[in-house]
Amino acid sequence: MPHTHAHTKAEAVHEALDEYVEAHHHSPEIHEKARIISNAITQWEHEEVDLRHPAPAAG
């Protein structure tokens, strides 16, 4: 799930749901929606950690 980093978890969730509807031309059923939300939050949290704690330069 490629992402430009959303400012908030809520924004990330809305973007993920919008992407699903755009790709599938219908709203996700409840279990799929839960998976999309969970994945979006996980992705957002990983991106947030990467932004706040960049990896040290190798060398």
C-alpha positions in Angstrom: 0.0 0.0 0.0 2.1 3.0 -1.2 1.5 6.1 0.8 2.4 9.7 1.0 2.5 10.2 4.7 -0.8 11.4 6.1 -0.7 13.9 9.0 -3.0 11.9 11.2 -4.2 8.3 11.6 -7.7 9.4 10.7 -6.5 10.9 7.4 -4.5 7.8 6.6 -7.6 5.6 7.2 -9.8 7.9 5.0 -7.2 7.8 2.3 -7.0 4.0 2.4 -10.8 3.6 2.3 -11.0 6.1 -0.6 -8.3 4.1 -2.5 -10.3 0.9 -2.0 -13.5 2.4 -3.3 -11.6 3.9 -6.3 -10.0 0.6 -7.1 -13.0 -1.7 -6.5 -15.9 0.7 -7.4 -17.8 -0.2 -4.2 -17.4 0.2 -0.4 -15.7 -2.6 1.4 -17.7 -5.1 3.4 -17.3 -4.9 7.2 -14.4 -7.4 7.5 -12.5 -6.0 4.6 -13.1 -2.5 6.0 -11.6 -3.6 9.4 -8.5 -5.0 7.6 -8.0 -1.8 5.6 -8.3 0.3 8.7 -5.9 -1.9 10.6 -3.4 -1.9 7.8 -3.6 1.8 7.3 -3.0 2.5 11.0 0.0 0.1 11.1 1.5 1.7 8.0 0.9 5.2 9.4 2.6 4.2 12.7 5.6 2.7 10.9 6.0 5.8 8.8 5.6 8.1 11.8 8.4 6.1 13.7 10.6 6.4 10.6 10.0 10.2 10.4 10.7 10.7 14.1 13.6 8.3 14.4 15.6 8.2 11.1 18.0 5.2 10.8 21.6 6.1 11.4 23.8 6.6 8.4 25.8 3.5 7.6 29.5 4.1 7.1 
